[in-house]
Amino acid sequence: MKGINISAECRSIGLGLWQCPPFLFLVMGFITITSMIGVSLLSSRYFQEPEVPTIIIVSFIATLFLIIGNAIINGFSKIAEANRIKSQFVSIISHQLRTPVSIFKWTLESLQQTIKKPELCDETNSSILNLQDASQKMIHLVNTLLDVTRIEAGTLTLQSEDISLSETLKKLINGFQRYAEMSHIALAMESDTDIPLVHVDRSRIIMVMQTFIDNAIRYSPHTGTVRVLLKKEGTFIRFSVSDTGVGIPSLQQKNIFHKFFRASNIMQYQTEGTGIDLFISKYIIEACRGTIGFTSEETKGSTFWFTLPIKK
Protein backbone atom coordinates (compact mmCIF):
# COMPACT_ATOMS: atom_id res chain seq x y z
CA MET A 1 0.00 0.00 0.00
CA LYS A 2 2.99 2.29 0.54
CA GLY A 3 3.56 2.78 -3.17
CA ILE A 4 -0.09 3.55 -3.96
CA ASN A 5 -0.95 7.20 -4.48
CA ILE A 6 -4.43 7.36 -5.95
CA SER A 7 -4.49 11.15 -6.15
CA ALA A 8 -1.27 11.23 -8.16
CA GLU A 9 -2.49 8.40 -10.37
CA CYS A 10 -5.70 10.28 -11.14
CA ARG A 11 -3.76 13.44 -11.99
CA SER A 12 -1.44 11.48 -14.27
CA ILE A 13 -4.37 10.36 -16.44
CA GLY A 14 -5.97 13.82 -16.39
CA LEU A 15 -9.09 12.96 -14.37
CA GLY A 16 -10.54 14.46 -11.21
CA LEU A 17 -11.07 12.24 -8.17
CA TRP A 18 -14.79 11.86 -8.83
CA GLN A 19 -14.07 10.72 -12.39
CA CYS A 20 -11.13 8.46 -11.54
CA PRO A 21 -11.97 4.71 -11.47
CA PRO A 22 -9.40 3.70 -8.76
CA PHE A 23 -10.76 6.32 -6.33
CA LEU A 24 -14.38 5.44 -7.13
CA PHE A 25 -13.70 1.76 -6.51
CA LEU A 26 -12.35 2.66 -3.08
CA VAL A 27 -15.47 4.74 -2.39
CA MET A 28 -17.69 1.82 -3.40
CA GLY A 29 -15.75 -0.52 -1.13
CA PHE A 30 -16.01 1.88 1.79
CA ILE A 31 -19.77 2.32 1.25
CA THR A 32 -20.27 -1.44 1.03
CA ILE A 33 -18.42 -2.19 4.29
CA THR A 34 -20.00 0.73 6.15
CA SER A 35 -23.49 -0.20 4.95
CA MET A 36 -23.14 -3.85 5.96
CA ILE A 37 -22.02 -2.90 9.47
CA GLY A 38 -24.70 -0.21 9.77
CA VAL A 39 -27.52 -2.48 8.63
CA SER A 40 -26.41 -5.19 11.05
CA LEU A 41 -26.23 -2.83 14.05
CA LEU A 42 -29.49 -1.02 13.30
CA SER A 43 -31.43 -4.18 12.64
CA SER A 44 -30.29 -5.96 15.77
CA ARG A 45 -30.70 -2.97 18.10
CA TYR A 46 -33.79 -1.07 16.93
CA PHE A 47 -35.98 -3.40 14.88
CA GLN A 48 -37.71 -6.65 15.68
CA GLU A 49 -38.31 -7.21 11.97
CA PRO A 50 -35.01 -6.33 10.24
CA GLU A 51 -36.40 -6.86 6.71
CA VAL A 52 -37.88 -3.35 6.37
CA PRO A 53 -34.75 -1.29 7.22
CA THR A 54 -32.65 -3.76 5.28
CA ILE A 55 -34.73 -3.27 2.13
CA ILE A 56 -34.64 0.52 2.50
CA ILE A 57 -30.89 0.69 3.06
CA VAL A 58 -30.11 -1.83 0.31
CA SER A 59 -32.27 0.16 -2.12
CA PHE A 60 -30.41 3.34 -1.17
CA ILE A 61 -27.04 1.62 -1.59
CA ALA A 62 -28.09 0.15 -4.95
CA THR A 63 -28.98 3.66 -6.17
CA LEU A 64 -25.62 4.98 -4.95
CA PHE A 65 -23.82 2.13 -6.71
CA LEU A 66 -25.70 2.89 -9.92
CA ILE A 67 -24.58 6.52 -9.79
CA ILE A 68 -20.98 5.65 -8.90
CA GLY A 69 -20.93 2.83 -11.46
CA ASN A 70 -21.98 5.28 -14.17
CA ALA A 71 -19.17 7.64 -13.10
CA ILE A 72 -16.69 4.74 -13.29
CA ILE A 73 -17.87 3.85 -16.79
CA ASN A 74 -17.48 7.48 -17.86
CA GLY A 75 -14.00 7.52 -16.36
CA PHE A 76 -12.98 4.41 -18.28
CA SER A 77 -14.53 5.89 -21.44
CA LYS A 78 -12.40 9.03 -21.08
CA ILE A 79 -9.27 6.94 -20.55
CA ALA A 80 -10.12 4.81 -23.60
CA GLU A 81 -10.77 7.94 -25.68
CA ALA A 82 -7.45 9.45 -24.55
CA ASN A 83 -5.65 6.27 -25.59
CA ARG A 84 -7.44 6.26 -28.94
CA ILE A 85 -6.48 9.89 -29.60
CA LYS A 86 -2.89 9.16 -28.55
CA SER A 87 -2.67 6.21 -30.96
CA GLN A 88 -4.26 8.29 -33.72
CA PHE A 89 -1.86 11.13 -32.99
CA VAL A 90 1.20 8.85 -33.25
CA SER A 91 -0.12 7.35 -36.49
CA ILE A 92 -0.83 10.73 -38.11
CA ILE A 93 2.42 12.35 -37.06
CA SER A 94 4.47 9.32 -38.14
CA HIS A 95 2.79 9.45 -41.53
CA GLN A 96 3.19 13.22 -41.93
CA LEU A 97 6.86 13.20 -40.93
CA ARG A 98 7.73 10.24 -43.15
CA THR A 99 7.41 12.23 -46.39
CA PRO A 100 9.59 15.27 -45.54
CA VAL A 101 12.19 13.10 -43.80
CA SER A 102 12.36 10.84 -46.87
CA ILE A 103 12.76 13.93 -49.07
CA PHE A 104 15.66 15.05 -46.88
CA LYS A 105 17.31 11.65 -47.27
CA TRP A 106 16.87 11.42 -51.04
CA THR A 107 17.86 15.04 -51.63
CA LEU A 108 21.01 14.79 -49.53
CA GLU A 109 22.01 11.68 -51.45
CA SER A 110 21.41 13.58 -54.69
CA LEU A 111 23.47 16.53 -53.44
CA GLN A 112 26.37 14.21 -52.64
CA GLN A 113 26.40 13.14 -56.27
CA THR A 114 26.04 16.64 -57.75
CA ILE A 115 28.79 18.09 -55.57
CA LYS A 116 31.19 15.84 -57.43
CA LYS A 117 29.84 17.21 -60.72
CA PRO A 118 29.74 21.05 -60.64
CA GLU A 119 28.15 21.15 -64.08
CA LEU A 120 24.88 19.85 -62.55
CA CYS A 121 24.02 23.26 -61.15
CA ASP A 122 20.30 23.06 -62.01
CA GLU A 123 19.90 19.76 -60.19
CA THR A 124 21.64 21.23 -57.15
CA ASN A 125 19.27 24.20 -57.07
CA SER A 126 16.29 21.88 -57.42
CA SER A 127 17.57 19.75 -54.53
CA ILE A 128 17.95 22.81 -52.31
CA LEU A 129 14.38 23.89 -53.10
CA ASN A 130 13.15 20.40 -52.17
CA LEU A 131 14.98 20.64 -48.85
CA GLN A 132 13.47 24.05 -48.16
CA ASP A 133 9.97 22.77 -48.92
CA ALA A 134 10.41 19.69 -46.74
CA SER A 135 11.80 21.71 -43.84
CA GLN A 136 8.91 24.18 -44.12
CA LYS A 137 6.41 21.34 -43.87
CA MET A 138 8.08 19.98 -40.75
CA ILE A 139 8.21 23.45 -39.16
CA HIS A 140 4.49 23.93 -39.87
CA LEU A 141 3.69 20.53 -38.39
CA VAL A 142 5.68 21.22 -35.23
CA ASN A 143 4.07 24.67 -34.84
CA THR A 144 0.54 23.29 -35.21
CA LEU A 145 1.26 20.59 -32.62
CA LEU A 146 2.59 23.24 -30.24
CA ASP A 147 -0.57 25.29 -30.79
CA VAL A 148 -2.74 22.28 -29.94
CA THR A 149 -0.76 21.76 -26.75
CA ARG A 150 -1.10 25.43 -25.80
CA ILE A 151 -4.84 25.44 -26.53
CA GLU A 152 -5.38 22.42 -24.28
CA ALA A 153 -3.23 24.00 -21.56
CA GLY A 154 -4.99 27.35 -21.95
CA THR A 155 -1.71 29.15 -22.65
CA LEU A 156 -2.11 30.13 -26.33
CA THR A 157 -1.88 33.91 -26.47
CA LEU A 158 -3.01 36.19 -29.29
CA GLN A 159 -1.28 39.43 -30.30
CA SER A 160 -4.08 41.63 -31.61
CA GLU A 161 -3.65 44.56 -33.96
CA ASP A 162 -5.73 46.48 -36.51
CA ILE A 163 -5.66 44.76 -39.90
CA SER A 164 -7.42 45.03 -43.24
CA LEU A 165 -8.90 41.67 -44.22
CA SER A 166 -9.40 43.01 -47.73
CA GLU A 167 -5.68 43.72 -48.29
CA THR A 168 -4.71 40.51 -46.53
CA LEU A 169 -7.03 38.46 -48.75
CA LYS A 170 -5.68 40.01 -51.96
CA LYS A 171 -2.16 38.90 -51.03
CA LEU A 172 -3.37 35.42 -50.15
CA ILE A 173 -5.25 35.03 -53.44
CA ASN A 174 -2.13 36.05 -55.38
CA GLY A 175 -0.14 33.48 -53.44
CA PHE A 176 -2.67 30.70 -54.12
CA GLN A 177 -3.21 31.51 -57.79
CA ARG A 178 -0.34 29.35 -59.07
CA TYR A 179 -1.35 26.44 -56.84
CA ALA A 180 -4.95 26.68 -58.10
CA GLU A 181 -3.79 26.71 -61.73
CA MET A 182 -1.64 23.65 -61.21
CA SER A 183 -4.65 21.91 -59.65
CA HIS A 184 -6.88 23.03 -62.57
CA ILE A 185 -9.11 24.96 -60.18
CA ALA A 186 -10.74 28.30 -61.00
CA LEU A 187 -10.07 30.62 -58.04
CA ALA A 188 -12.39 33.64 -57.82
CA MET A 189 -12.59 36.44 -55.23
CA GLU A 190 -15.47 38.78 -54.43
CA SER A 191 -15.23 41.57 -51.87
CA ASP A 192 -17.32 44.52 -50.77
CA THR A 193 -15.68 47.90 -51.14
CA ASP A 194 -14.40 49.74 -48.05
CA ILE A 195 -14.23 46.72 -45.75
CA PRO A 196 -13.66 48.09 -42.19
CA LEU A 197 -10.66 47.08 -40.08
CA VAL A 198 -10.75 44.29 -37.52
CA HIS A 199 -8.69 44.02 -34.32
CA VAL A 200 -7.23 40.50 -34.34
CA ASP A 201 -4.01 38.49 -34.35
CA ARG A 202 -2.73 38.96 -37.91
CA SER A 203 -0.69 35.76 -38.28
CA ARG A 204 -3.38 33.57 -36.68
CA ILE A 205 -6.19 34.93 -38.87
CA ILE A 206 -4.03 34.52 -41.96
CA MET A 207 -3.51 30.88 -40.94
CA VAL A 208 -7.28 30.35 -40.74
CA MET A 209 -7.87 31.98 -44.14
CA GLN A 210 -5.07 29.90 -45.66
CA THR A 211 -6.57 26.73 -44.19
CA PHE A 212 -9.98 27.41 -45.73
CA ILE A 213 -8.59 28.24 -49.17
CA ASP A 214 -6.05 25.41 -49.19
CA ASN A 215 -8.66 22.82 -48.17
CA ALA A 216 -11.09 24.08 -50.82
CA ILE A 217 -8.48 23.67 -53.57
CA ARG A 218 -7.06 20.45 -52.19
CA TYR A 219 -10.40 18.65 -51.96
CA SER A 220 -11.91 19.86 -55.23
CA PRO A 221 -11.79 17.72 -58.36
CA HIS A 222 -10.06 18.96 -61.51
CA THR A 223 -11.91 21.78 -63.31
CA GLY A 224 -13.63 22.69 -60.03
CA THR A 225 -14.32 26.21 -58.78
CA VAL A 226 -13.38 27.89 -55.50
CA ARG A 227 -15.10 31.17 -54.61
CA VAL A 228 -13.75 33.40 -51.85
CA LEU A 229 -16.14 36.01 -50.46
CA LEU A 230 -15.49 38.91 -48.09
CA LYS A 231 -18.36 41.18 -47.06
CA LYS A 232 -19.76 43.32 -44.28
CA GLU A 233 -22.72 42.00 -42.28
CA GLY A 234 -23.91 44.51 -39.69
CA THR A 235 -21.16 44.92 -37.11
CA PHE A 236 -19.21 41.92 -38.44
CA ILE A 237 -17.01 41.03 -41.39
CA ARG A 238 -17.85 37.67 -42.98
CA PHE A 239 -15.21 35.61 -44.80
CA SER A 240 -16.28 32.47 -46.66
CA VAL A 241 -14.77 29.95 -49.06
CA SER A 242 -17.04 27.80 -51.24
CA ASP A 243 -15.92 24.87 -53.36
CA THR A 244 -17.42 22.27 -55.69
CA GLY A 245 -15.47 19.46 -54.07
CA VAL A 246 -16.13 16.13 -52.38
CA GLY A 247 -18.14 17.55 -49.47
CA ILE A 248 -18.48 16.01 -46.02
CA PRO A 249 -20.78 13.06 -45.16
CA SER A 250 -23.72 14.32 -43.08
CA LEU A 251 -23.15 11.85 -40.23
CA GLN A 252 -19.54 13.04 -39.82
CA GLN A 253 -20.14 16.79 -39.96
CA LYS A 254 -20.49 17.12 -36.17
CA ASN A 255 -16.84 16.07 -35.79
CA ILE A 256 -15.32 18.42 -38.35
CA PHE A 257 -13.72 20.77 -35.78
CA HIS A 258 -12.45 17.95 -33.54
CA LYS A 259 -8.76 17.18 -33.17
CA PHE A 260 -7.29 14.76 -35.73
CA PHE A 261 -10.64 14.24 -37.47
CA ARG A 262 -10.68 13.68 -41.21
CA ALA A 263 -13.80 12.68 -43.13
CA SER A 264 -13.78 9.16 -44.56
CA ASN A 265 -14.43 10.26 -48.16
CA ILE A 266 -11.55 12.76 -48.04
CA MET A 267 -9.06 9.97 -47.38
CA GLN A 268 -9.87 8.55 -50.82
CA TYR A 269 -8.79 11.77 -52.54
CA GLN A 270 -6.05 13.21 -50.35
CA THR A 271 -3.93 11.25 -47.88
CA GLU A 272 -1.96 14.24 -46.55
CA GLY A 273 -3.33 16.19 -43.61
CA THR A 274 -3.42 16.01 -39.83
CA GLY A 275 -6.96 17.07 -38.99
CA ILE A 276 -5.55 19.75 -36.67
CA ASP A 277 -5.88 23.00 -38.61
CA LEU A 278 -9.68 23.27 -38.34
CA PHE A 279 -9.50 22.54 -34.60
CA ILE A 280 -7.02 25.40 -34.18
CA SER A 281 -9.05 27.65 -36.52
CA LYS A 282 -12.17 27.30 -34.37
CA TYR A 283 -10.25 28.25 -31.24
CA ILE A 284 -8.64 31.29 -32.90
CA ILE A 285 -11.88 32.70 -34.34
CA GLU A 286 -13.78 32.27 -31.09
CA ALA A 287 -10.86 33.78 -29.14
CA CYS A 288 -11.17 36.81 -31.45
CA ARG A 289 -14.88 37.09 -30.47
CA GLY A 290 -16.02 35.74 -33.83
CA THR A 291 -18.04 32.77 -35.01
CA ILE A 292 -17.11 29.92 -37.33
CA GLY A 293 -19.11 27.32 -39.21
CA PHE A 294 -19.74 25.51 -42.46
CA THR A 295 -22.34 23.93 -44.71
CA SER A 296 -21.61 20.90 -46.81
CA GLU A 297 -23.20 18.25 -48.98
CA GLU A 298 -21.31 15.14 -50.02
CA THR A 299 -20.19 15.12 -53.69
CA LYS A 300 -21.49 18.70 -54.15
CA GLY A 301 -19.07 20.81 -52.14
CA SER A 302 -18.67 22.82 -48.95
CA THR A 303 -18.68 26.40 -47.71
CA PHE A 304 -16.54 27.28 -44.69
CA TRP A 305 -16.99 30.70 -43.11
CA PHE A 306 -16.13 32.85 -40.14
CA THR A 307 -17.18 36.27 -38.89
CA LEU A 308 -15.13 38.81 -36.96
CA PRO A 309 -16.38 41.94 -35.18
CA ILE A 310 -15.56 45.26 -36.83
CA LYS A 311 -13.10 47.38 -34.88
CA LYS A 312 -14.97 49.94 -32.77
VEXDONU-434729 format. One line per 2 residues: number of its first residue (from 1); for each residue y, z, x of C-alpha. Coordinates in Angstrom, 3 decimals. Layout:
NUM = Y,Z,X | ...
//
This chain:
1 = 0.000,0.000,0.000 | 2.295,0.543,2.994
3 = 2.775,-3.172,3.559 | 3.552,-3.958,-0.090
5 = 7.201,-4.476,-0.954 | 7.359,-5.949,-4.434
7 = 11.152,-6.145,-4.490 | 11.230,-8.158,-1.265
9 = 8.397,-10.368,-2.487 | 10.276,-11.140,-5.699
11 = 13.441,-11.991,-3.760 | 11.480,-14.270,-1.436
13 = 10.362,-16.437,-4.372 | 13.815,-16.391,-5.969
15 = 12.957,-14.373,-9.086 | 14.463,-11.210,-10.541
17 = 12.242,-8.167,-11.069 | 11.862,-8.834,-14.792
19 = 10.715,-12.386,-14.070 | 8.461,-11.541,-11.132
21 = 4.709,-11.474,-11.967 | 3.701,-8.761,-9.400
23 = 6.324,-6.333,-10.761 | 5.442,-7.134,-14.379
25 = 1.760,-6.512,-13.695 | 2.661,-3.075,-12.348
27 = 4.739,-2.391,-15.467 | 1.819,-3.397,-17.686
29 = -0.520,-1.133,-15.749 | 1.878,1.792,-16.015
31 = 2.324,1.253,-19.769 | -1.439,1.034,-20.272
33 = -2.191,4.289,-18.423 | 0.734,6.153,-20.002
35 = -0.203,4.953,-23.486 | -3.848,5.957,-23.140
37 = -2.898,9.470,-22.019 | -0.211,9.768,-24.704
39 = -2.483,8.626,-27.522 | -5.190,11.047,-26.408
41 = -2.830,14.047,-26.235 | -1.016,13.297,-29.485
43 = -4.185,12.640,-31.433 | -5.960,15.772,-30.286
45 = -2.970,18.095,-30.704 | -1.069,16.926,-33.789
47 = -3.400,14.876,-35.984 | -6.652,15.680,-37.709
49 = -7.208,11.974,-38.307 | -6.332,10.238,-35.007
51 = -6.864,6.706,-36.396 | -3.353,6.372,-37.877
53 = -1.294,7.224,-34.752 | -3.755,5.280,-32.648
55 = -3.273,2.134,-34.732 | 0.522,2.502,-34.638
57 = 0.689,3.056,-30.894 | -1.825,0.310,-30.112
59 = 0.163,-2.124,-32.271 | 3.339,-1.171,-30.410
61 = 1.625,-1.589,-27.038 | 0.154,-4.945,-28.093
63 = 3.657,-6.168,-28.979 | 4.977,-4.947,-25.624
65 = 2.125,-6.707,-23.824 | 2.887,-9.916,-25.702
67 = 6.520,-9.794,-24.576 | 5.646,-8.902,-20.976
69 = 2.834,-11.462,-20.927 | 5.282,-14.173,-21.979
71 = 7.640,-13.095,-19.174 | 4.743,-13.290,-16.692
73 = 3.847,-16.786,-17.874 | 7.479,-17.861,-17.484
75 = 7.521,-16.359,-14.000 | 4.409,-18.282,-12.977
77 = 5.888,-21.435,-14.529 | 9.030,-21.084,-12.403
79 = 6.936,-20.549,-9.273 | 4.813,-23.599,-10.117
81 = 7.942,-25.679,-10.767 | 9.452,-24.547,-7.454
83 = 6.265,-25.588,-5.652 | 6.263,-28.939,-7.442
85 = 9.888,-29.598,-6.477 | 9.155,-28.555,-2.889
87 = 6.209,-30.959,-2.669 | 8.287,-33.722,-4.262
89 = 11.128,-32.988,-1.859 | 8.851,-33.249,1.198
91 = 7.349,-36.492,-0.118 | 10.729,-38.112,-0.833
93 = 12.348,-37.056,2.421 | 9.323,-38.138,4.468
95 = 9.446,-41.534,2.793 | 13.219,-41.929,3.188
97 = 13.202,-40.932,6.859 | 10.244,-43.153,7.734
99 = 12.229,-46.391,7.405 | 15.273,-45.539,9.591
101 = 13.098,-43.799,12.186 | 10.844,-46.868,12.356
103 = 13.930,-49.066,12.763 | 15.050,-46.881,15.657
105 = 11.649,-47.270,17.309 | 11.425,-51.037,16.875
107 = 15.039,-51.626,17.857 | 14.791,-49.527,21.014
109 = 11.677,-51.451,22.014 | 13.581,-54.686,21.414
111 = 16.528,-53.441,23.475 | 14.208,-52.642,26.367
113 = 13.140,-56.268,26.405 | 16.636,-57.748,26.038
115 = 18.086,-55.568,28.793 | 15.843,-57.433,31.194
117 = 17.213,-60.721,29.835 | 21.051,-60.636,29.740
119 = 21.148,-64.080,28.150 | 19.849,-62.554,24.879
121 = 23.262,-61.150,24.018 | 23.062,-62.014,20.298
123 = 19.760,-60.194,19.904 | 21.234,-57.148,21.641
125 = 24.203,-57.069,19.272 | 21.880,-57.421,16.285
127 = 19.755,-54.532,17.567 | 22.813,-52.308,17.947
129 = 23.890,-53.101,14.376 | 20.405,-52.171,13.151
131 = 20.639,-48.849,14.980 | 24.049,-48.159,13.471
133 = 22.772,-48.923,9.971 | 19.685,-46.735,10.412
135 = 21.708,-43.836,11.801 | 24.182,-44.116,8.912
137 = 21.336,-43.871,6.407 | 19.982,-40.748,8.077
139 = 23.450,-39.156,8.206 | 23.932,-39.870,4.491
141 = 20.526,-38.389,3.691 | 21.222,-35.230,5.676
143 = 24.667,-34.844,4.073 | 23.291,-35.206,0.535
145 = 20.592,-32.622,1.261 | 23.242,-30.240,2.594
147 = 25.289,-30.795,-0.570 | 22.277,-29.943,-2.739
149 = 21.758,-26.747,-0.759 | 25.432,-25.799,-1.099
151 = 25.437,-26.528,-4.837 | 22.422,-24.282,-5.385
153 = 23.999,-21.560,-3.233 | 27.354,-21.947,-4.991
155 = 29.154,-22.649,-1.715 | 30.126,-26.326,-2.107
157 = 33.913,-26.473,-1.878 | 36.193,-29.295,-3.012
159 = 39.430,-30.295,-1.280 | 41.626,-31.611,-4.083
161 = 44.561,-33.963,-3.654 | 46.477,-36.506,-5.730
163 = 44.758,-39.898,-5.663 | 45.025,-43.239,-7.420
165 = 41.669,-44.215,-8.904 | 43.012,-47.734,-9.398
167 = 43.722,-48.289,-5.679 | 40.506,-46.530,-4.711
169 = 38.464,-48.754,-7.027 | 40.015,-51.961,-5.683
171 = 38.905,-51.033,-2.162 | 35.419,-50.151,-3.371
173 = 35.032,-53.437,-5.253 | 36.054,-55.380,-2.133
175 = 33.481,-53.442,-0.138 | 30.704,-54.121,-2.673
177 = 31.513,-57.788,-3.213 | 29.350,-59.069,-0.342
179 = 26.443,-56.837,-1.353 | 26.679,-58.102,-4.945
181 = 26.715,-61.731,-3.794 | 23.653,-61.215,-1.640
183 = 21.914,-59.647,-4.647 | 23.034,-62.574,-6.879
185 = 24.958,-60.180,-9.112 | 28.296,-61.004,-10.738
187 = 30.615,-58.041,-10.073 | 33.638,-57.819,-12.387
189 = 36.437,-55.233,-12.590 | 38.777,-54.433,-15.467
191 = 41.568,-51.873,-15.230 | 44.522,-50.768,-17.315
193 = 47.901,-51.144,-15.678 | 49.736,-48.054,-14.397
195 = 46.721,-45.747,-14.226 | 48.093,-42.187,-13.661
197 = 47.077,-40.081,-10.660 | 44.290,-37.520,-10.745
199 = 44.018,-34.320,-8.687 | 40.497,-34.343,-7.225
201 = 38.485,-34.347,-4.008 | 38.958,-37.913,-2.733
203 = 35.764,-38.279,-0.692 | 33.575,-36.684,-3.378
205 = 34.926,-38.867,-6.190 | 34.515,-41.964,-4.030
207 = 30.883,-40.941,-3.512 | 30.350,-40.741,-7.282
209 = 31.978,-44.137,-7.867 | 29.898,-45.661,-5.071
211 = 26.732,-44.186,-6.566 | 27.414,-45.728,-9.984
213 = 28.239,-49.171,-8.590 | 25.411,-49.191,-6.048
215 = 22.818,-48.173,-8.660 | 24.075,-50.821,-11.091
217 = 23.673,-53.571,-8.482 | 20.453,-52.195,-7.063
219 = 18.646,-51.956,-10.401 | 19.863,-55.227,-11.909
221 = 17.717,-58.358,-11.788 | 18.958,-61.506,-10.063
223 = 21.776,-63.312,-11.915 | 22.691,-60.029,-13.635
225 = 26.209,-58.777,-14.325 | 27.892,-55.502,-13.376
227 = 31.169,-54.613,-15.096 | 33.402,-51.849,-13.755
229 = 36.009,-50.458,-16.144 | 38.913,-48.086,-15.492
231 = 41.185,-47.064,-18.361 | 43.319,-44.277,-19.765
233 = 41.999,-42.279,-22.720 | 44.511,-39.695,-23.907
235 = 44.923,-37.110,-21.155 | 41.922,-38.438,-19.212
237 = 41.025,-41.395,-17.015 | 37.675,-42.976,-17.848
239 = 35.606,-44.803,-15.213 | 32.473,-46.657,-16.285
241 = 29.952,-49.062,-14.772 | 27.802,-51.240,-17.040
243 = 24.866,-53.355,-15.924 | 22.267,-55.689,-17.420
245 = 19.464,-54.068,-15.467 | 16.134,-52.377,-16.127
247 = 17.552,-49.474,-18.140 | 16.010,-46.019,-18.480
249 = 13.064,-45.162,-20.777 | 14.319,-43.078,-23.724
251 = 11.851,-40.230,-23.153 | 13.042,-39.821,-19.541
253 = 16.790,-39.965,-20.142 | 17.116,-36.173,-20.494
255 = 16.074,-35.793,-16.844 | 18.421,-38.348,-15.315
257 = 20.773,-35.775,-13.724 | 17.948,-33.540,-12.452
259 = 17.176,-33.174,-8.762 | 14.760,-35.733,-7.291
261 = 14.243,-37.473,-10.639 | 13.680,-41.214,-10.684
263 = 12.680,-43.134,-13.804 | 9.163,-44.562,-13.777
265 = 10.265,-48.156,-14.430 | 12.764,-48.035,-11.553
267 = 9.970,-47.382,-9.057 | 8.551,-50.817,-9.872
269 = 11.766,-52.540,-8.792 | 13.205,-50.348,-6.046
271 = 11.250,-47.875,-3.931 | 14.239,-46.546,-1.964
273 = 16.191,-43.611,-3.328 | 16.013,-39.833,-3.419
275 = 17.067,-38.991,-6.960 | 19.746,-36.668,-5.549
277 = 23.004,-38.610,-5.883 | 23.272,-38.341,-9.680
279 = 22.539,-34.602,-9.504 | 25.396,-34.179,-7.022
281 = 27.652,-36.519,-9.049 | 27.301,-34.373,-12.165
283 = 28.249,-31.238,-10.247 | 31.289,-32.902,-8.640
285 = 32.697,-34.342,-11.878 | 32.269,-31.087,-13.779
287 = 33.780,-29.135,-10.860 | 36.810,-31.447,-11.170
289 = 37.086,-30.471,-14.880 | 35.741,-33.829,-16.016
291 = 32.770,-35.009,-18.039 | 29.917,-37.330,-17.110
293 = 27.324,-39.213,-19.110 | 25.513,-42.460,-19.743
295 = 23.935,-44.710,-22.343 | 20.897,-46.814,-21.607
297 = 18.245,-48.983,-23.199 | 15.136,-50.015,-21.314
299 = 15.118,-53.690,-20.185 | 18.698,-54.147,-21.490
301 = 20.813,-52.136,-19.066 | 22.819,-48.949,-18.669
303 = 26.397,-47.706,-18.682 | 27.276,-44.691,-16.545
305 = 30.695,-43.112,-16.991 | 32.847,-40.138,-16.128
307 = 36.270,-38.894,-17.182 | 38.814,-36.962,-15.129
309 = 41.943,-35.175,-16.375 | 45.257,-36.830,-15.564
311 = 47.382,-34.885,-13.095 | 49.937,-32.766,-14.972
//
